[in-house]
Amino acid sequence: MTQVTPEPDSAEGADLHLRLTRLIGLRLCHDLGGLAGTIGNALEMLNDAGAEAADLAGEAADMLRRRLLLWRSVLGSGEARTLGAVLGLLKGQIAAGRAHLEIGDLPEATPLSETMVPLLLSGLLVAGEALPRGGVVRLAGDLQREITILPIGASANWSPVLLRHAAGAALPSDISSRDALALWLCISAGAAGVSLSLALPPNEAAAALMMTLPN
């Protein structure tokens, strides 16, 4: 098991936070821009396609609304306070709908702290990004003490940002917006005193991400 301790010095930290702010902005533009374009195209088609275009615009508008609610919670400003509420935010959102979440016997009524909601959401979304061909994201553990997140699927592999942190290596200079959530997760966890570690379970291709809450 390797501890993730992303604690750069002040100069490196300032640069890292600046890059992260830019990457989060780019990621939001990417995620929301496509849906906004779909709505615009559907509205332009209304004269020709009528009800079909209206339905398309309605679906895209609903997805845009749900994605905005998700990002609001990822950034720590949402109202979700239970596991069930978090699951609702993630519906159809993990790996762009190509992966589904398994929670075993975890009760959906389990309360989550304001600090843990964005960390849990970020961890589950990053796990989805580890599944380029889709699959399953398995959530287990004690949500008040230690959480385990495991991506299961073909070619499953964590973001290189998370892997480099786990190995104690410096961040690469060419971080893309695809790695923004992984970087956000590492920095947010450090700020909240939540330790992150990676452990390879038996018979699994990808390591399990373990989030240990402070006592």
N, C-alpha and C positions, 0 to 999 in steps of 0.2 A: 504494500500500500504506500502510495506516495502523497505527501501532503502538498496541497496547493497553497502557497503563501505569496501572493502578488503584492509585495510591499516595496515599490521602487522608491528611490530617494526623492527629495522634493523637486529637483529639476526634471528628472525622468517622469515623475508623477504628474507634473503640470503638462508636459507634452502628451503623456498618455491620456489624460482627461480631455485635452483638446482634440486629440484624434478620435477618442470615443464619442464625444459630442458630435463631431462631424459625421462619423459613421452611423450613429443612431439616426441623425437627420436624413442621410442618404437612404438608410433602410426604410424609414417611414415613407419617404417619397416613392420608393420602389413598391412597397406593399400597398399603399393607398392609391398611387397614381394609376395603376392598371384598372382598379375598380371604378375610379372616377371616369376613366376613358370609356369603359364599357357602358356606364350610365349615359355619357354624352352621345355615344354612337347609337344607343337604343332610342334616345329621344329624337335623334335625327331621322330615325327610321319610322317614327310613329305615323307619318303621313302615308307610308307605303305598306307597312306591316301591321299597323293597328295594334290589336290585343297582344300579339306575340312579342312585339317590341316593348310594349308596356310591361308585360310579365318579366322580360329580360331586365329592364331597367329597375323594376321592383326588387328582383332577386339581388342584383348588384348593389342596390342601395342598402338592402338589409345586411349583406355581407360587409359593406363598408362600415355601417354602424357597429356591427359586432367586432370588426377588427379594430376600430377606434376604441371601443370599450376595453378590448384586450390590451392594446398598447398603453392605454391609460393606467391599467393595473400593473403592467410590467414596469412602468416608470414610477410606480408607487403612489398613484393618486386614485386608485379605484375603490370600490365599496365592498368587494368580495372579502368575506371573513370566515368562510367555511370551505372544506374540501369540495362540497357539492357546488358551491358558487364558482370555484376555480374550474371545475370540470365543465360547467356551463360556458364559461368564457373560451375554453379550449375546443369546444365542439366544432369539428371540421377544420381546425386550424393547425394541427400537428402535421408537419411535413406536407403542408398544403392539402390536407385531407387524405394523404396516401398512407398514413399510419394511424392506429387507434391506441387508446390508452387503456391499460389494464390496472386495476387497483386492488384486486383480490378481495379480501374481507375488510378493507379499510372502510370505516363508516363515513358516509358523506357528510354527516352532521359534525364531524370533527372540527373544532374551532382552530383558526389559524391567526397568528398575530399579524399586525399591520406590516411588520418587517418581513415576515416569512412569505407573504403572498407573492410579492414580485420575484423573490428568489425561487420559489417553487415554480411559478409560471416560466421564468427564464430557463430554469433547469430542464423542464419538460419540453420547451420549444427547442432548446439546443439539442436535446436528445432526438427530437424529430429531424433536425438538420443532420444528425449522424446517420440517417436512414435515407440515402439517395434513391433507393428503389422501394421505399415504403417498408412497413412492418409493424412492429408492436413496441410501445414504450411502456415498460412495467414499473409501476410505483409501489414501493413497499416500505416497511419500517415503522417506526414510531414518529408520527408527525410532530410530536412535542420534544423529541430528543435527537433522533437520527433518521434521515430519510435516504432511501436508496432508489436511484433512477437507472434503469437498464434499457438501452436500445437493442432490439432484437430484429434482425433482418439481414438480407443479402448485402454484403459490402458495408456493414455497419462500422462506422468509425467516427470518433469524436472530432470536433474542430481542432486543427493544429494549434490554435491559441491555447485551448484548454490542455492539450497534451504537452505543449512546451512549458506551461506553468507547472504542470505536474512533475515534469522532469527537472524543474529548477532552472530552465534555460531562459535566455532573454527573449523578449517578444520579437518576432520578425518585423522588418521595416515596411513590408508590403501588405499589411493587414487590409483586407477588403471588407465591404459592407456585409458580406456573408458571415464574417466572423465577429460582427459587432455585438451580437447577443452573448457570445461566449466571453468576450472581453467584459461586457456589462456584468455578467454573472460573477466573474472572478473579482472584479473591483467592488461590486455591491456586497458580496459575501464577506470580503475582508473588512469593509466598513461596518458591517453588522456583527462582526465577531463570529461569523459562521465559518467553520473550517470545511474545506472541500478536499476530498481524496478520491483516488481511483483504485479500484481493486478488481482483479479479473476473476469472476466466478468460474467454477468448474463447468466445462463443456460449453462455454460461451465465447464467441469471437471478439466481442467488445467488452471493455471494462465497465464495471458499474460505478456510477458517480454517487459518492456518499456525502451527504450534507449533515454535519454534526452541529447542533445548536449549542450555544454557550449555556453553561449551568446557571 
